[in-house]
Amino acid sequence: MSASLLTAVRLEPAASAAVSAVASPPTETKATCCYCGVGCGVLIQSDGEKVIAVRGDPDHPANFGRLCTKGSTLHLMARPALQQQSRALYPEMRLARSDERERTSWATTMDFIVNKFAATIRDQGPDSVGFYLSGQLLTEDYYVFNKLAKGLIGTNNVDTNSRLCMSSAVAGYKQTLGADAPPPCYEDIDQAEVIFIVGSNTAYAHPILYRRIEDARKANPQLKIIVADPRRTDTAREADLFLPILPGTDVALFNGMLHICLWEDLVDLDYIAAHTEDFAELKQTVREYTPKFVADICGIKEEDLMQAARMFGKSTATLSMYCQGLNQSSSGTAKNAALINLHLATHQIGKPGAGPFSLTGQPNAMGGREVGGLATMLSAHRDLANPQHRAEIAKLWGVADVPATPGKSAVEMFEAVRTGEIKIIWIVCTNPAQSMPEQAMIREALRNAELVIVQEAYKTTASCDYADVLLPASTWSEKEGTVTNSERRITRFKSVLPKLGESRHDWEIAVDFARRLEGALGKQSSIFPFESTEEIWNEHRESTRGRDLDITGLSFKLLEEQGPQQWPFPEGATTGRKRLYEDGIFPTLSGRAKFVNTVYQPVAEPVDARYPFHLTTGRLRDQWHGMSRTGTVAQLFSHASEPSVVLSKIDMERRLLNVGDLVHVTSKRGSQIFPVALGDDMRAGQAFIGMHWGEEYVSGRGRDEGGTYGVNALTSPAFDPSSRQPELKHAAVKILKAEFPWRFIVFGWIEEAKLLDLQAALRPMMRKFAYASCTLFGRDKVGVLFRAADDYAAHSALTAEIEQKFSIAGAQVLRYDDSKRGNSRRILIVDGKLQAVSLAGDISAEGWLKEYLESEQPVAALGRLLLMPSNKPPQHFKSRGRIVCNCFNVSETEINDVVITMPGNADASLGALQQKLKCGTNCGSCVPELKKIILLQDVVRSAA
């Protein structure tokens, strides 16, 4: 933003921060978890000033009291010391791009952005501005921003990060069933005879639903699980049949299964004739998808394909569960539609235990879809292209019309910002500088924009670095309103704590801006009369009247008194509908479901001689999205402690790679260095990186000296022609060993009140090394681990500065230097225990020194061993290894020590293990891994 843009701005003294509430006796308040779309209910214990603890709400029908590792640590990310460091507490603006942002008042900030918007709309037209929203907003927040863009400004340039995760599911449901509505419910898990999980590591991404699957298998030993996935994930290991398909071959798989069902008379011709249309064309297409043809495309055994089709078709109730593996693809809509085709043809829909079930990625992606939160949609599942639908919304909103031209979807929007077509971009509750594909393009767009507004609770996200205006928003525990989970269930919750500092609710910011903009645009009356979330929700409720998601029978009062409810829930109803289409009538013009003629298309970026690896991305068990929340909780790093690229044993041996070696992972768009990890879930020619690792945690100089940006420096912006969802899930890459002779690592305990500030201070230093990463560790105490590598050791001033930030200075520091070999060691001892350690050059002692620090054992017995060139651990030292159970801090070594004494069947061993160590008895997220460890021990025992 140029200085001329702000010459008229007067910097007023900011209002004083809100006085915190007087501490009161602890109370418990019902809310929902702010992570995935399962929509778990939580009970938040607070004293009016802070969140003290959380537990699962036993009355909530999504989770019945269970929480995963992320949900059960919600109170840890809300600790006051962390909130003061991470939260945006007051508005900020910068006078010019080269300037730091300065604190301003809300009045000054809003006046500026209103004037800038009004001038830009007047001079460049309404499509010169854009809004990029989030599936973590509440339904009421979403509704107001959509009304602001489409109703007041007159642009459909309002999209959401749900475009990155759920838009292909939206398009697939609409093309086949007529509306964006998942037909099944969670109860169907208990009633299914076959569950087909595809494109989802449910055990990691939706752990509480996976617990329900485990319970269903115990209750019904006849229940069979099929999993299709390129990796043998924890979910796949538990399957009765695993299909290790090649990335992107899902359409071929589903068409092949339908071919077999047709050939073996497993389709329901009566149902097809009575309730569907357009089957003949699809039938003609799938004739070509013979078992051998499909098996060759997918890279699976022909007999496994045959078995999967028979299990699916012969079952009395087959439930499919799927997520990003289908959606994040340049053919994502076809993948969704092909799977739904299979359900329609076999009549595995509209009955208990059956149906195609899209698992939502974010806590309120469903709510955003309900209010038309995408650039091609309108409220209540209306189509932007439909003149009648536009007229209905215009009448409801009290405006002349709603623009007909589709808005820019996420990738298109940032490309338009980059080229200057969109001048102003307003980003709300999301972090595109981490989550969007092709990060080089995204960051160029953010640099080129005339004005970047970021409305955010957490100032630590990478996108905040690009904000010309930072608007502080409230967050979980402070907000109140509604969310909708994956099974169409709406939950109403109230705030637990007052807003922090000068932050405002997202809807409040939007309404304030809208009213001011109305005045600047000369509007005589306001279409934003809202004073509460209930008023907003009531208008949204009215927009659904007569629609497939009719909720006119609901109210805030009913939701508070009777608990979460599923839609549709029309006026006069006494309950919502568990599952849809039981009557065989669909929300299409004909009332029939439509078969889509799905044809397999290879991935947008196939591997070749230059880029021979299939790179896939996905979720880690204990982290969430860009980690602005989970990344502040040290114990959530225990299971996957640092960024890595996971390779098969075969590929590591071929390239002479060892665990921990650094490699260049390079696609056609960028390159990022990662340490190598060995994965027994990988097949040769494939690689995997957790989707969470942005530049906040892994970085480096990059070849252009401009820095690298984490995993999404590699991913592709190619998107599906129907859903506009980018192919984040797959990219073709090459992997080459990074020969860096010089290494540096420093780790130590940090005061919680300085933790995130230290991370923020280290981030620019990371870009000065060829490779660097920064993560947390610890449990009761919190530590920071900084790792770097380069091709030379001329970093003495920089490493000294980093050591200083860890307080590695003064008389308490033990020092060892070997300038000839370029090795050094710094040990800070406090009260007879390790406080911080710095190693440069030879860092092979890091493993035992870090574990010694974490165990807080006295170091007096170690003597000179702390500084001796030998890096062998003390004789009495035994490594704990990786933490498997985060709830009870149980390590892999401890589990193996117990399992080795427990011969017997796997179920008995698991029960005995849980009784002895408690692992897997709380949230259950580690149970699949515990079973894997038991199985491996049985294999070892059998071999012996």
N, C-alpha and C positions, 0 to 999 in steps of 0.2 A: 504494500500500500504506500503510495507516494506521499510525501509530506504535504502536498497541496490538498490532499483529501481531508486533512484534519486541521487546516489553518484556522477554521472557524470554531474549533473545539475549545471550550474553556474547561480546564481541569478543576473540578470542584472537590472540596474535601469530602472524602467518603464518609458515609454514615457509620456510626460506631457499630461494632459487631453486636449481634443480639446477645442479651444477657442470658446465660444458661439457666435452665430451670433449677429450682432448689431441689436437692436430692430428696427422694421420698422412699418409703418402703418398697421393696421389689414387687413388681406386678408382672403378670404374664398376658401377652397380647397375641391374638391370632394374626398371622400374616402368611405370605407364601415365600418360598425360596426364590432368589433372584437369578438362579442359574438356568438349567435346561427346561425344556417344554413339558416335562412330566408334571410340573405344577405342584410340587409337594407342599403340604401345609406345614408351617412351623409355628411354634410357640416361642415368642421372644420374651425373655425375662430382662427387665430393665428397672433402673431406679429413678427414671426421669431425666438423668444426665447421660447415661451410657447404657449400652447393651451388656448385660452381665453373662448371659448364657442363652443357648437355643436348644430346643429339642423338637423332635417330630410331633406333629399334631395327631394324636391317635384317632381323632374324629374326622380327619380329612380323608375323603374317599380316594384320593390319588396315591397316598402313601401309608395311611393308617399308622402313623407314628414313626415310620422309618425315614432315615436320612442317609445320604451317601457321605463320603469323606468331605466333599466340598460343602454340602449343606450343613453338616454337623460342626463345621468350623466358621460359620458365618459370624459368630460373635468375635472371633479373633481378628478378622479383617476390619471389624468396626471398633477396635480399641482406640480410645481417644488420642493416644500418642501417635498412632499411625494416621488417624484422620487429620490431625493438625498438619502433618507433613504432606499428605497426598491430596487433600481436598482443595478445590477452588473455593475460596471463601468470600471473594468480592470481585466486582467487575474490573477488568483490565483492558487498556487499549494501548496501542503503540502509535507514535507519531509518524514513523517511517519504518520501512522494512529493516533498516540497519539498527533500529532502536530496540531497547528492551521495552516490554509493556509496562505501563504505569497504572497504578491503582486509580480508579475513577468512581464516581457515584453512579447509581442506577439511572438517575435522571439524565446526566450528561451522556452516558452510554446509549440509552434508548433514543435520545434526541438525535445523536449522530447517525445511528444505523437507520432510523426512520427517514431522515433527510437523504441519506445516501440511497436507500431503496427507492424513495419517491423519485429522485432525480434520474436514477438508472432506468426505472420503469418508464418514465416520461420520455427519456431520450432514446432508449434502446429497445423498449417494448417489454412486456411482462415475462417473455421467455428468456430474458437476459439474466434472470436470477434463478436459483435452485436451492432446494432443501434436501438434505440427506439425513434420514432419521434412523431409528433403531428398534429392533424387536425387544429391547429391554425397557422401552417406554411403556407406560400404562395406556390402556385403551383411551382414556380421556385425553392424555397428552397427544396421542396419535390423531384423534378426531379433530382437535383444535388446529393442529398444524396443517392437516389436509384441507380444512375449511379456509384457513388463511391463504394457502397457495391457490387452490382451485376456485374458491368462492370469492375472495377479496382481490387478490393480485391478478388472477386470471391466467395462471400457468399450471400445467400439469407436471412441471419439473419438480416433483416431490417423490423421492424414492427412499428406499430403506435398506439397511444391511440384511434384512430378510430376503432381499433379492439374491444374496450370496448363498442362502441356505435352503429356502423353501419355495422359490417361485416356480421351479419345475414341477413340484408337487401340486401347486395351484393350477398350473396349466394342464397337467395330466388329468386331474379330477374334473376340470371344466370341460375338456375335450371329450371325455368319455361319459361321465356321470351327469354333467350339466351344471355343476356348482362346486365351489371349493369347500368341500365338506367331507372330512374323514368319516367313512361309514361306521367303523367299529368303535368299541369302547374298551377300557382296560379289563372289564369283566370277561371279555371274549378270550383273554389269555387263559382263564380258568376253564373255559368250555371248549377250547380248540382240541382237535385230534392231531393236527399237524400245524406246526408253526414254521413258516418259511422266512428266515431273516436274511436280507440281502442288502449289501451296501451299508451295513451298520455294525459297528462293534458295540453292541448294546450293553455288554458288561461294563464298558468304560464310559460310553456316551450317555446312557440312560440307566444307571445302575439300579435304581429302585424298581423300574419295570423289569429288569433282569432278575431281581430277587423274586418278583411275582412269577416269572417263568420257572425259576427253580422250585417255588412252592407248588406250582401246577404240576410239575413232573413228579414231585413226591406224592401228590394227591392222586395222580393218574399215571401209573407206570407205562401205560400204553401211548402216552403223548410222545410224538416224534418231532425232532427238530432238524430242519435242513438249513444250512448256512452256506451262502455263496459270497465269497470274498477273495480278493487276490492274496490276502495274508491269512495265515492260520492264527487268528487272534484268540484271545481267551474265550470269546463267544464261539468261535469256530471249533475250538478244542472240545467243547461240551456237546457238539452236534452229533446226532446219529448218522448224518450224512453231510460231508463237507465237500463243496464244489469250489476248488481253487481257481476260479476263472481269471483270465487275463484282464487287466484293466480296460474298462470301456466296452466289454462284450455282452453286457446285460441283455440288450434287445435280442441278440442272437440266441441267448440262453432261453429267454421267455418264449420266443417264437418256436424254438426247437421243442420246448416242453409242450406247447400247444399242438404242434405237429404230431407228437406222440399221442397226446390225449385224443386228437381227432382219429388217428389211425387205430387206436385201441378202444374206441367208443366210450371214452371217459368224459365227453362233453354232454351237456344237457340240452338237447335239441329243442325240447318243448319250451324251456325257459328262454332260449335264444329267440325262438319264433314269437313268443308272447311279449317279451319285455325289452328286446334290443333291435338294432337295425345296423345295416352296413356290414354284416358278417361275411357276405359272399366274397367281397374284394380281399378282406384279410385272409380268408380261407385259401384263396388262390395264391396269395403271397407265401403263407407258411408251408405250402406244399413243397417249396424248395428247401426248407430248413430241415433236411434229413438229419438223423442222429449223427452220422459220421461227419457231415458238413459242419454241424454246430459244434461237435466235440473238438474238431480241428481248429475252428475259430476261437473257441473259449479256452483251449488248452486243458481240457478235462477228459476223463475216460468216458467212452460211449455208454458203458454199462451204468456209470453213475448218473449220467443224464437221463437214461431210461428209468432208473429207480426213482429219481427226483420227480419226474413227470407222473409216474404211477402213484407215488405217495401223495402228491398234490391232488390228483384227480380222483382217486379212489376214496380219499378221506371224506367222512361225513361233514367235517368242518375244518377248513384250512384258513389260517390267519397269516397274512404276510405283514412283516414289519420292516420298514426301510427308512433310510435317511440319506446322508450326503453322498454315499457311493452311487446312488441313482441321480440325485439332484444336481450335484456340482459337476456338470458335464455339458459339452456342446451338443449333446443329444439327450439331455436330461428329460425333456418332456416325452420323447419317444420311449425312453426307458420306463417312465411312470405309466404311460399309456399301454405299453406292451404287457406289463404286469397286470394292469387292470383288465386288459383283454382276456388274459388267462383266467382271472376270477369270474368274469362275466360268462365266458364260454362253459365253464365247469359249474356254474351256479354256486360259487364260493363267495357269496355276498348276500347281505340282507337276511342273515340268519345267525343265531348264536354261535360264537366261536369262529366266525368266518369274515373275510373281507380284506381289502387292501388298506393298510394302516400306515400312513405317513407319520413318522415320529418327528415332532417339531424340535428344532434346534435351540430356540431361544425362549425365554419365559413367557413372552407375550407376542410372539410372531403371529399366532392365531388372531389375537385381538387387533393387531395392525392390519391383517387381511380383512377382518370384518368391517373396518371403517374405511376401506379403500386405500390402504397405505402404500400402494405401489403406483407408479407413473401411468399405468394403463387401466386402473380400476377406479371405481367410485364406491361410496358407502353401501354397505349391506349387499356385497357381491354383485353390484351393478357393473355393467360393461360401459366403458367410456365411449365406445364406438356406437352405442345404442342411443339415438336421439330421445326416445321416450325416457330412458334411464337418466339422461342428463337433465331433461325437463323436470323429472320428479325431484331430483336433488336441488336444482335451482329454485324450485317452488318452496321446498323445505327450508332452504337457507335464506330465502328472501332476496335472491339476486336475479338479474336479468337472464343470465345463462351461465353454463359451465363450459369452458373451452373444450372443443372437440379434438384438437390435435394432441396425439399421445405425447406424454412427457419423455424426458430422457431417463432411461434406466441407469443403474449405478455406474457401470463401465462407460456408457455413452455420456453420462453427465460429467464425469471427470475428464473425459476426452474433450468435451465441449468447453470445460473450464480451461483446459490446457491451450486450446486454440483461440480462446477469447470470445467464443460465442456466448458463454455464460460468464458474466462479469463478477457476480457475487455468489458465493456458496456458503450456506448456513448448515453446519454439521451439528447434529444433536445426539448426544449419548452414544456415540460410536467412534471408532478409531481407524479411519480409512488408511492412515499412514502405517498401519500394521496389517489390517485385514484384507485390503483390496489386492487383486493380482497386479503383476507388473508394476512394482513399487516405483521404479524409475519414472514411469509416466505419471503416476499419482502425485509424486512429489514435485514434478515439474509443473503440474496443474496447480498445486497449492502455492507454488512460488509465483506463478503467472497471474493468479486471480487478482482482480482489483481490490477485493475485500474478502477475507476469510473470517467467518464468525464460527466459533466453536462454543457450543453450549454443553457444559460437561461438569460432572461432579468431581472428576479426578484430573488434576492438572499435570499428572505424571505421564499421561499418554503421549505418544510420539506426535499425534495430530496437534496437540496443544502448542508444539514448537512453531507451527505455521499460523497460529491464530493471530490475526490483527486485533480481534476483539474476543475476549474470553468472558463468557457469561456463566456465573457459578450456579449450578443446579443442585437440588436436593437429591438424595439417593435412598436406597433401601433402608428401611426402619424410620425414615422421615416422611415418606410418601404415603398417600392414601388414594384408593380408587379401585379399579378392577383389572384383572388379567384373565386370559382364557388359555387353558392348557391344550395338550394334543388331542384329548378326547372331547373337545368342545365344551369343557366345563369352566364356568365363570366363577371366579372367587373374588369376593369383596373383602378388603382389609383396610384397617385404619393405621394412621401413623403411630409410632411408638415414641419417637423423640422429636423435639423441635428442630426446625431447619438449622443447620450449622452456619455460623457466621452470617453473611448477608446473602446466602444462597436463597433461591426461589424454586418453587415447583416448576417443572417444565411447562405445564399448561398455563401457569400464571405468567411466565415470561412471554409465551405466545400471545395470550390475550392482551396483555399490556401493550405489546408491540402492535398488534392488530388494531386496537382502538386508536393508537397514536397515528398509525398509517392511514386509517380511515380519514382522520382529520387532514393529514397532509395531502391526501388524494381528493379532498373536497367532498367526501361522503356526508350526507346530511343526517343519517341515522346509522346506528351500529348493528351489525349482525353478530356481535360478540357480547351478549348480555351476561355471560357466565360469571357467577361469583363463587361457585363450588364445583367439585367434581360431579356431584349428583346432578346438577343442572346440565352439565355437558353430557353425562351418561343418558339422561332422560331424552335429550335430543337424538342421540345416537340410537336409543331404543326405538324411537318413533320412526327412524329411517328404515328399520327392519320390518315394519308392519307389512304382512303379506308376502314377505320374502322367505327363502328357504331357511334362513337363520332367524326367523321371527322370535324376538325376545320380549314382546309387548306384555307378557304375563309376569315379567320379573320386575323387581324394584330393589333399591338398596335395602329397604326394610326387610323384604323377604329373604334376600341373600344373607343378611345379618342374623335373622331368626332361624332360618332353615338350612343355612350352610351353602356350599358351592352347588351350582346347578348346571345341567347340560342344556345346550340349545339343540333344536328349537324348543321354545317355551312360550307359545303364543298366549294372548289374552284369553282367560277362561280355563287354561290348562292348570292341572294341579302338580304336574311333574314334567321334567324335560324328557327328551327321547334318548334312550340309551344308544340304540343303533338305528341307522338310516336304511331306507329302501326295503324294509321287510315286506311291503306291499307290492314291490316290483314296479313302482311308479317313480320316475326320475324327473328332476326339474329341467326338462328340455321341452322344446315346442311340441314334440310328439308324445312326451311322457315316457319315452324309451331311452335306454342307455345306448350309446353309440360306440361301435367298434372303430378303432383308429387303425388304418393300414400302416403299421410300423415296419419300417425297413431298416435293417442294421447298417449303421455307418461307423467306420473305424474312428478311433479317437482323433481329435483335431490335430494332434501333434504326435504322429507315430514315431517310434524309435527308428534309428538308422545307424549307419556306421560311425557317424560323428557324435551322435547322442544316443548311446546304446542302452541306457537304463530307463525303465519305467519308474518315475518318481511318483509316489502317492503321498498325500498328506492326511492327517487325521488327528483325533483327540487323544490326549494322554488321560490317564485315569483320574488324576487329582488336580488338573488345571482346567481353567475356563477361558476360552476365547483369547483376548490379548493380555490377560492376566493382570488387569488394572486392579482387580480385587484379590483373586487367589494368589497373585504374585507378591502380596504383602504378608502372606502367612507362611512362615519358614517351614513348618512341618509338611506342607503340601508339596515341597520339593523332594521329600524323602524317597518317593517311589521312582521318580525320574529327576535326578538331581541337576543335570546340566543338558544343554542342547546337544543333539547328536543326529547323525544320519545312520539308520539301521540297514545293514547289509546281510546277505546270507553268508554262511561259512564258505561256500564255494567261491563266491565273488571276492571275499577277503583273501582267501588263499591264492587265487589267480593273480591278484594285484599285490601280493606280499604285504598285506595290511594286518596290523595288530589292533586290538581294542585300544582306543584312545589316540591312535594316529590321526593326524589332521588331513583332510582331503578338500580339494576344490570341488564343489558341486556346482555345475554350470549348465544353464539352459540358454536358449537363444536370446533371452532378455537380460540375464544378469548372472552373477556368480556370488556364492557365499561359502565361506569355509566352515566346516563342521568337524568335530571329532567323530570317529567311527565307533559304532556299537554293533555287536553281534546279535542277530535276531534269529532264533530258531523258528520264527513264524514267517520268514521270508523265503521265497523261491529265487533261484538264480536269475539275474537280469533285472531285479526289482530293488527299489530303495524306498525307505519311509522316513519322513520327518514330521514331528509334531507340529500342528498348525499354529501353535501358540507362540513360537519363538520369533518375535519381532526384534527390531534393533534395540529395544529396551533391555534385551537380555543377550543378544549375540550380534556382533558388529565387526568392524574393521575398516581399514583404509579404502579398500577396493582399488581396482585398476586405474580408475580415473581420479583417485585421491579424494573423491567426494563422499566416500563412505559406502558401506553395504547395509542392507535393510532387512536381514533375516530371511525366513523361508519364502516370503512372498516377493522377494526379488526374483524368484525363479518361476513362479506360477504364471499360467497363461490367461490373458484377457479374452480369449476366444469364447463366445457365448452362444447359447442355444437360440435359434431363430424365433422360437415361440415364447419362451419364458424370459429370455435375455439374461439367464443365469450363467455366470462365467465358469469355465472349466478349472476351478481351483484344485480339484481332486487329483489331476494328473498332468504331468509334464515330462517331456523327453529330456534327459540330462546326460552329461558325461561326468565321470568321477575320476579325478586324478590325485595322486598323493601330493600333499603339500610339504615340501622339504624345508622345514624351518628348524635350523640348528639351535636357535635360542628360545627358551621357554621361561615363563615367569608366572608365578602363582602367589597370591597372598590371601589369607583367610584369617578370620578372627571374630571374637565376640564384639558386638556393637550395642551401645545403649539403644533401646527401642525408640527413644525420642530423637535419635539421630540417624536411624536406619535408612529411611527412604531419602533423606537429604543426602546421605552418603552415596546411595545409588545414583541419584540425579547428578551429583558432582562427578561421578566416575564415567557417566555416559559419554561426554565429549572426549574423555581420555581414551575410550575404547577405540575411537576412530583413528588414533595415532599409531596403532599397531596393525600389523597385517591381519591378525585375528585377535579377538578378545570376546570374553563372555563374563557375565556378572549375574550370580544367582544367590539365593539365601540357603541357609541350613540351620539346624537346631530345632529345639522344641520349647523347653521351659526358658531357655536363653536363645537369643537370636544372633546368628552370624551372617557375614557376607563373604562370598568367595569370588575373587576376581582372578581370571585366567587370561594370559596373553601369549602370543608367539610372534616371532619375526625372523627375518633372515640375517639379522645382525644384532649385536648386543649393545649398541650405542644408545641406550635408553636410561643411563644412570640417573640423570636428573628427573626424568619422568617417573621411574620406579621409586625413587626417593620421595617424590611428592605423593605418590599413591601410598607408600608405607606410612608417611606422616598422617594421612587421613585415617589409617587404622591405628594411630597412636604408637606406631613402632618407632620409637625414638626415646633417647634418654638412657639413664644408667641401668634401667631394668632390662635392657635389650642385650641378649647374647648375640655375638657376631662372628661369622666365619666368612673369609674371602679367599678365593683362589683366582687371582686375576689372570694367571696363565691359562687356565681352563675356562675362564669366564663364569665361574660358579660363585654364588654367594648364598648365605643363609642368615636370616634374622629371626630371633626367637624372643618374643615379649613374654615375660613371666610376671604374674601378679598373684600374690598370696600363695606362692609355691606351685602354681598351676599355669599351664599354657593359656595365654590370653590372645595371642596373634602370632602368625608365622608367615615369613616371606622367603620364597625360594626362587633363585634365578639360575639359569643355565641348566644344571642337573636338578630336576625336580622329582626324582623317582622316590623320594621319601615322603611325598605328600600324603599317600594313603594312610600310613600308620600315624603320622603326625596329626593329621586332621581327626582321625578317630580317637587319638589320645586326648586331643583338645576337647572333643565332644564328650568324652567320658569323664572329663574333669578329674583325672587321676593326678596325684602329686608327682612332680617330676624329679624330686630329690634323688630317687633311686637310679635315674637314668644317667646322671653325671655327664661325662663328656660325650656320651652317645648322641646327645642333642646336636652336637656340632661336628661330630666325626664325619669324614668323607664317606664312610660306609653308610649305605642307606637301608641296611637290614633292620627290621624292627626288633625291639627287645625280645629276648627268648620267651618271656612270660606273656607276650602280647598275642592276642587272638582277634583277628578281624571279625566284626559283626556282619559285615557285608551289607547288602542293600536292604532297606526297610521294606517289608512286604505288607504288614498290617500297620497302617498309619494310626488307627484309633488307639492301639495299645503298644505302639512302638516296638513291634516284634520283627526281628531281622531274619533274613534267609538262613544265615548260619544257625541261629537258635532253632528255627523250624526244622532244618535238616538233622540237627542233633537229636531232636525228639522223634522225628519220623523214622530214623534209622533203627530205632528200638521198637518199632511198632509193626511187625509183620501182620498181615491180614488183609481183608478186603478194603477197598478205598473208602467206602462210607464209614466203616468202623474206625479206620485210621483218622479220617477227618474229624469224627466226633471226639476221639481220644485227644487229638492235637488241640482242638478247640477247648476241651476241658482243662488241659494242662497249661496252655499259654494264653487262652482267651482270644487268640487271633480269629478273626472272622465272625465274632459273636456280637458285634455292635452294628456297624452299617452293612457288613457283608460284602463290601466291594472287593476284598481280597480273596474271597472264597474260590473263584475260578483258578487263581494262581496257586492257592494252597493245594487244590486238587492236582494241578500240574506237577507240583513238587513231589507229592505223594506218588503220582504215576511214574515219574522219573526214578524215584527211589526203588519202586517195584521193579522197573526195568533193570536197574543196576543189580538188585538182589537176584533177579532171575538169571542174569548173565553170569553172576558169580557161582 
